[in-house]
Amino acid sequence: MKLNLTLSEFFSRVKGLKVIGSSSSFVDEVVYDSRKIISSKSQVFFALKGDFRDGHAFVENAYEKGVRLFVVQQMLELKSDACYVLVDDCLKSLQHLAKTHRAAFNIPVVAITGSSGKTTVKEWIYHLVKGQVHVTRSPKSYNSQLGVALSLLTINEETELALIEAGISEPGEMAVLADMIQPTIGILTNIGSAHSENFENRTQHLREKLDLFSRVLTIYSLEDYNDLALLNKNLEVITEKSMEKSIELLPFKDKASKNSAMLAIGFVERYFRLDVEKIKSLPRLALRLETFEGIDNSLIINDSYNLDLDSLKIALEYQLSISQGRERVALIGLNEDDQAVMKRVYEIINQFQPIDAHVYSGEIKLSTIQLKDSVILLKGQRAKQMEKLAQKLKLKHHKTQLAFNMTAIRHNLSIFKSKLASSTKILCMVKAQSYGVGLEKMGSFLEKCGADYLGVAYSDEGVELRKAGIKLPILVMNPEEDGYENCMAYNLEPAVYSQEQLEELISELIYLGAERMPIHLKIDTGMHRLGIKPEELSEVLEVIQAQPEVQLKGVYSHLAAADYPSNHLFTAQQIELFKSCVEQIQSYNSDVIFHLCNSEGALHFPSAQFDMIRVGIGLYGISKDPVISEQLKPVLEWKSVVSQVKEIPAGESVGYGRSYLVEKNTVIAIVPVGYADGFRRNLSNGKGAVYLKGQRCETVGRVCMDMIMVNTTGLDVKEGDEVEIIGEHQKIEQLAQAMETIPYEVLTSLSKRVYRTYFEE
Ligand SMILES: *Cc1c(COP(=O)(O)O)cnc(C)c1O
């Protein structure tokens, strides 16, 4: 990005209110994440306010890294050699800058929107036209209010075609994107999710999407939306029939890929020269900067499907942001020994020193590279070879895998945040290995996302979090007697739930010589589990007041049935009882954090949010309330791979105890997942199912310790095919129901031996 603006030009483009200080250098590049700042000459830092992060808190950090120009919306302590542009709203200013930047180019700008497939369509158009025209496109899936602005700012003198993705999460946002993008051509991938679609819903979704296209000449889509009175637009429907020849050449057969390819090819055919060879080589998109554990305690980022220079920079930034001081290595494969490309690659990499970079056009030699403990980025033009390398570096585990979508967790947390007052804190419950996801991973991720507190069941879990470098305050709900020393040594905050335990704690603290240990008092308002009775409160408070060893930091209680509408009256009584305790305590001590609600409580009783809520299950996208469940995103995918396929003739039996007798010839697939992984035995003989090729395949015979057999008769299933246990077709809730339990138990009984990966979108 090179904007090449003088300060006064910049000032008017961001609708500045006031300049404080002066700057003589040109403004070239926008930065907003201080962790990603490398070189600072002519960069401008936008102090963006997000849900969790306020960029103003990072101005200092950006200054330390050398930035001297800042766009801010509130005044800060000023440095004499820096320049500040004060604006109303930093995001709006950035959007305005992007809009004026875009307007300066008279080129075709294609806006791509729809519920899914946007990134694929964009990347495939790029694949089909690169070499013919110079394309600027949104990096990764930068399609939000911020991402679109950043994408537009990458348009430059060379650009002959811009491909911009647009996605919205709230009504009304599309108009803002349209105003910025000013598209000349539209592509609509699809609308709404296929299953929950009714006519009204569809119309509404379409209206929102159409906001983007109010000024475009032609919209391309796969469906004829004329039935919905499309506002006199030139709609070109790309039909399967017209695309038959191209479809045959596709390297993928699934429907989603086919749809994306039809749009990309259809568009390219109309405006450019279509090279059919390129259809055969459309890349399988590894768009999520896949990150996994590698050999020698390394961490691998596999972004190897292409090497264009914009995405190289993004990948290096991502590597830097997750490296936490570990050594960074970049392995980059080039098609041929092209000196010019090699030079550009090194120029980009050199901005990220210190990094151990290896650019290859020949064979890749791992022996010379220090892999141990490093964070390794793989990127390259030679997709096959790079993929092989990725496999080689991958720590080998058995084929059943859990993949957690961290972006969805962040989204779910932001949904909670959006329903609370801005001063209300969020404690994230990470007990039981963070509901099976992984304690350390979740703890540090949630800290990064702006959680205020963490909660664990036992002090050992708190110790593990501290050893991982987590600084957030940590509540320990069951500090057993031998845990108090840990609480002290690792700065953990134990719960106090009875008078006896309080005394035990105090005498231990006297023995340890501790003072003012922060504690959270737990009151039983009707759950009838741990907790002091409200009538004991004044006595307990007196003890706490009198003992210098402890300090009352928080007071909490737990709702018994917040997720049952039929029990809302009972919940209201619990809230009232807690309120009366709050009043009583406040007369002693006004500096206490009061917290009552779990996930469902916070969602249904926002007026009972007090000073903090404690969320657990909601982070994983689960709620009994269907409206809320729509807003949250699922986090977990549980996948496996077919080990073997066989035909069983009628009359034979399958599995232990011969409990399944085959009535007519049946094809079964054997999948390496069993009750020792968390796939319960009660799912035997058709009570449970997995999905292959999007089709439900019921279990046949009993679930074994490490394996199941499923019925795949009539499906073209082969050894090595992917199996979905939880994912798009089977939600946790459905599997839980088949297991006759609740999603909490499904999550927490996922065995430790199942390999876990974490990705961000
Ligand atoms: C587990 C737990 C929570 C979190 O509950 P969710 O229903 O998962 O949101 C909150 N408070 C306490 C005391 C808990 O034990």
The ligand as an SDF file (V2000), in Angstrom:
LIG
                    3D

 15 15  0  0  0  0  0  0  0  0999 V2000
  -19.5290  -24.0290   34.7610 C   0  0  0  0  0  0  0  0  0  0  0  0
  -19.9970  -22.8550   35.4470 C   0  0  0  0  0  0  0  0  0  0  0  0
  -20.4200  -21.7000   34.7340 C   0  0  0  0  0  0  0  0  0  0  0  0
  -20.5440  -21.6600   33.2440 C   0  0  0  0  0  0  0  0  0  0  0  0
  -21.7840  -22.2240   32.8620 O   0  0  0  0  0  0  0  0  0  0  0  0
  -22.2810  -22.3150   31.3600 P   0  0  0  0  0  0  0  0  0  0  0  0
  -23.6470  -22.8510   31.4490 O   0  0  0  0  0  0  0  0  0  0  0  0
  -21.3570  -23.2460   30.6850 O   0  0  0  0  0  0  0  0  0  0  0  0
  -22.2190  -20.9430   30.8110 O   0  0  0  0  0  0  0  0  0  0  0  0
  -20.7260  -20.5870   35.4620 C   0  0  0  0  0  0  0  0  0  0  0  0
  -20.6620  -20.5860   36.8310 N   0  0  0  0  0  0  0  0  0  0  0  0
  -20.3030  -21.6630   37.5280 C   0  0  0  0  0  0  0  0  0  0  0  0
  -20.2740  -21.5980   39.0040 C   0  0  0  0  0  0  0  0  0  0  0  0
  -19.9770  -22.8440   36.8720 C   0  0  0  0  0  0  0  0  0  0  0  0
  -19.6370  -23.9170   37.5700 O   0  0  0  0  0  0  0  0  0  0  0  0
  1  2  1  0
  2  3  1  0
  2 14  2  0
  3  4  1  0
  3 10  2  0
  4  5  1  0
  5  6  1  0
  6  7  2  0
  6  8  1  0
  6  9  1  0
 10 11  1  0
 11 12  2  0
 12 13  1  0
 12 14  1  0
 14 15  1  0
M  END
$$$$
